[in-house]
Amino acid sequence: MEIASTTGVDIMRLVDELCVAYAKVQVAQTMAEYTADLEARAKHLGVAKYWSNAGRALHRTISETLDDALTAEAAVESFLPVQPMPSGEVAFRARDERDRPVVVRLSAVQALAVGSHLTAYAAIGLDRTGGKAADVLPPIATAAPFIPPKFIPAPGPAPAAHARGAATRPATR
């Protein structure tokens, strides 16, 4: 069965076939146990062995199909790989090796925890290989030296308005 065209229905069909094979093994073994005739017993055990081998092959096919379908590698999207969602979650977008979209949704707390862990693991990984985090991080531009501003005297108190002839200011909102 070609993996790229495998659907959930195809996998369930294989699971059904595996269940039928298992049932046939159980029936054949039970028949062999309760048969007194040695020739009939050998025939039932042969049938049980046939269905047991068929079941193992089906199990292997199902396992390989699921492994290929579920453990595909994913690459981070190059444009907007991380997006905040209106629900407060954070969506992490990637594409698997078959170019299918993969989205992981995390709560804000989970996203911060994942980011912190990834940063820590990267630093540990670099340290184990002899690298330093400072060696791979982009340089931080140096800030201009602090120059105190020139002394500018603070403005003095506003002159008091004369009671006579002073216009009233409209109230501001």
C-alpha positions, -999 to 999 in steps of 0.1 A, spaced: 0 0 0 14 34 -10 19 56 21 12 89 4 -23 79 -6 -31 61 27 -62 75 44 -78 68 77 -103 45 60 -74 24 45 -58 21 79 -91 10 95 -95 -16 67 -61 -30 76 -70 -31 113 -102 -49 105 -82 -75 85 -58 -79 114 -88 -85 137 -102 -112 114 -68 -129 112 -65 -129 150 -100 -144 153 -92 -171 128 -60 -180 147 -79 -183 179 -106 -205 163 -81 -228 146 -61 -232 178 -93 -240 198 -104 -265 171 -69 -282 173 -71 -285 211 -105 -302 210 -99 -324 180 -89 -360 188 -79 -369 153 -42 -362 147 -46 -354 110 -74 -329 117 -54 -314 146 -24 -309 122 -47 -293 96 -61 -268 122 -26 -259 135 -15 -253 99 -45 -229 94 -36 -212 127 1 -208 116 -10 -194 82 -33 -167 98 -7 -160 125 18 -151 98 -8 -131 79 -16 -112 111 21 -105 117 25 -91 82 -6 -69 86 6 -57 120 39 -47 104 21 -29 75 -1 -10 99 28 0 122 49 12 92 20 31 78 12 48 111 49 56 117 52 72 83 20 91 87 25 103 123 62 108 127 69 130 96 95 156 102 83 192 101 101 224 91 92 258 105 73 281 81 95 310 69 68 336 71 49 342 104 57 309 120 44 320 153 11 339 156 -9 350 185 -45 339 182 -76 360 192 -84 332 218 -51 341 236 -34 310 223 -2 310 203 -1 291 170 32 276 158 30 268 121 52 243 102 51 220 72 59 183 73 81 165 48 51 160 25 44 197 25 13 193 46 6 222 71 11 214 108 -2 237 135 6 234 172 -16 256 194 -3 265 228 -16 286 256 4 317 264 19 300 295 28 269 275 43 291 247 65 309 272 75 276 288 84 260 255 104 291 244 123 290 277 130 253 275 142 256 238 165 284 247 179 265 277 184 233 256 201 252 229 225 268 254 232 233 269 237 218 235 261 245 225 280 241 257 283 203 253 298 208 218 323 234 230 303 264 217 290 293 237 257 310 233 274 344 229 293 330 199 262 322 179 239 351 190 239 382 168 260 410 182 241 437 202 249 471 188 267 492 214 247 521 227 260 556 224 278 567 255 256 585 280 261 622 277 242 642 303 220 669 287 231 705 289 218 723 319 186 740 311 171 760 340 136 749 349 109 775 341 99 797 370 64 799 384 38 814 361 29 850 368 -2 854 389 -32 867 370 -45 900 381 -79 897 396 -91 926 375 -93 921 338 -81 885 340 -100 864 315 -115 832 328 -103 801 310 -129 777 297 -130 744 314 -111 717 296 -123 683 293 
